[in-house]
Amino acid sequence: MSTRPYNFSAGPAAMPLEVLQQAAAEMTDWPDAQGRPSGMGVMEMSHRGKEFIAIYEQAEADLRELLAVPEHFKVLFMQGGGIAENAIVPLNLSRGESIDVVVTGSWSEKSFKEAAKFCTPHLAASGKDSNFTTLPDPAQWKLSDQARYVHVCTNETIHGVEFHQLPDLQALGSHAPLVIDFSSHVLSRSVDWSKVGLAFGGAQKNIGPAGVTLVVVREDLLGHALQVCPSAFNYQTVADHGSMYNTPPTYSIYMAGLTFQWLKRQGGVAAMEQRNIAKAQLLYDFLDNSSFYSNHVAADCRSRMNVPFFLADATRNEAFLAGAKAAGLLQLKGHKSVGGMRASIYNAMPIEGVQALVDYLRAFEQTQA
Ligand SMILES: *Cc1c(COP(=O)(O)O)cnc(C)c1O
């Protein structure tokens, strides 16, 4: 298995090999913490049985520990992904009134449009003028007094821009809670919960298989859903039932739990953050020192997770991708809306994988000279 290729997919993305191997070993007969066989695979268990409850409780406790989630926040495991949350958040938090949205790329643009079905979104700032290669300075945001919340996507997976610090809304004169879409960098770094009201993220970038959506919400924000909000998407209802109002995505929660355990063995989020900084620096440094490749994002807001880059001569893209695949470097093609290439280097990507990519970038350039 040591020759497994490096997978740079933006999502669903590569998972730690150890996690996949453990899941494979337990596929048909999950053993409990004492190693006693249950006689069942996790997919075959009642979500209300003691076996799955143990899996669930461990996953939640590990996540709380990894992200240092304070007591007064609920952790919900939901379904629907980040795109469903674009509706579920306004259904629960907007009261049908106005909200502020900061548009920094494709994902927050989608959030703005979807919110307009349920409330009145106000564009507080946009990075569109720079083609989403810069982030609008929070000091210049036009926050409104009446906003029920402020939506920010803290890592734009497609455009490759990341907030390296969360905006401090209070310092900017707003009393609205901050809602962050952290789908594509959750667990890659710590979260300052004192600045956050709600965070949501799909699992398939940096946690586990698609199907489970993580919501971390401050308790005082619960209980204000619109009448039309579906029960299964009402945060209060979901919280009251410990994420078991309806059947949760049990297997995805189990896999997420294995990833959380893996992260703890790696030294936790602080250790991952240091590795992610080193990985991103290795790749950006190479791109910046090359005239054959380029990345267009401003240096102060480059994503540590998603690195879009371009060949100076786009007619060589196909040859580049074919050569990459042959070299064991998979899924580097960029998003169709941006073009070029994209390397997603989530937690599960070791620095050796980034080094292998840099080696290939250099070698490919030389063959084209
Ligand atoms: C992938 C992604 C989403 C959408 O997730 P789905 O599971 O497809 O709904 C939303 N926001 C961000 C930042 C993402 O990276």
The ligand as a Tripos MOL2 file, in Angstrom:
@<TRIPOS>MOLECULE
LIG
   15    15     1     0     0
SMALL
NO_CHARGES

@<TRIPOS>ATOM
      1 C1        -17.9460   21.7260   -0.8130 C.3       1 LIG1
      2 C2        -18.4330   22.9780   -0.1830 C.ar      1 LIG1
      3 C3        -19.8020   23.2250    0.0250 C.ar      1 LIG1
      4 C4        -20.9000   22.3300   -0.5030 C.3       1 LIG1
      5 O1        -20.9830   21.1060    0.0340 O.3       1 LIG1
      6 P1        -22.1080   20.0790   -0.4480 P.3       1 LIG1
      7 O2        -21.8510   18.9220    0.4520 O.co2     1 LIG1
      8 O3        -21.9070   19.7800   -1.8970 O.co2     1 LIG1
      9 O4        -23.4380   20.6900   -0.1840 O.co2     1 LIG1
     10 C5        -20.1690   24.3990    0.6500 C.ar      1 LIG1
     11 N1        -19.2440   25.2820    1.0650 N.ar      1 LIG1
     12 C6        -17.9290   25.0830    0.8790 C.ar      1 LIG1
     13 C7        -16.9590   26.0930    1.3550 C.3       1 LIG1
     14 C8        -17.4850   23.9180    0.2520 C.ar      1 LIG1
     15 O5        -16.1670   23.7150    0.0640 O.3       1 LIG1
@<TRIPOS>BOND
     1     1     2 1
     2     2     3 ar
     3     2    14 ar
     4     3     4 1
     5     3    10 ar
     6     4     5 1
     7     5     6 1
     8     6     7 2
     9     6     8 1
    10     6     9 1
    11    10    11 ar
    12    11    12 ar
    13    12    13 1
    14    12    14 ar
    15    14    15 1
@<TRIPOS>SUBSTRUCTURE
     1 LIG1         1 GROUP 0 **** ****
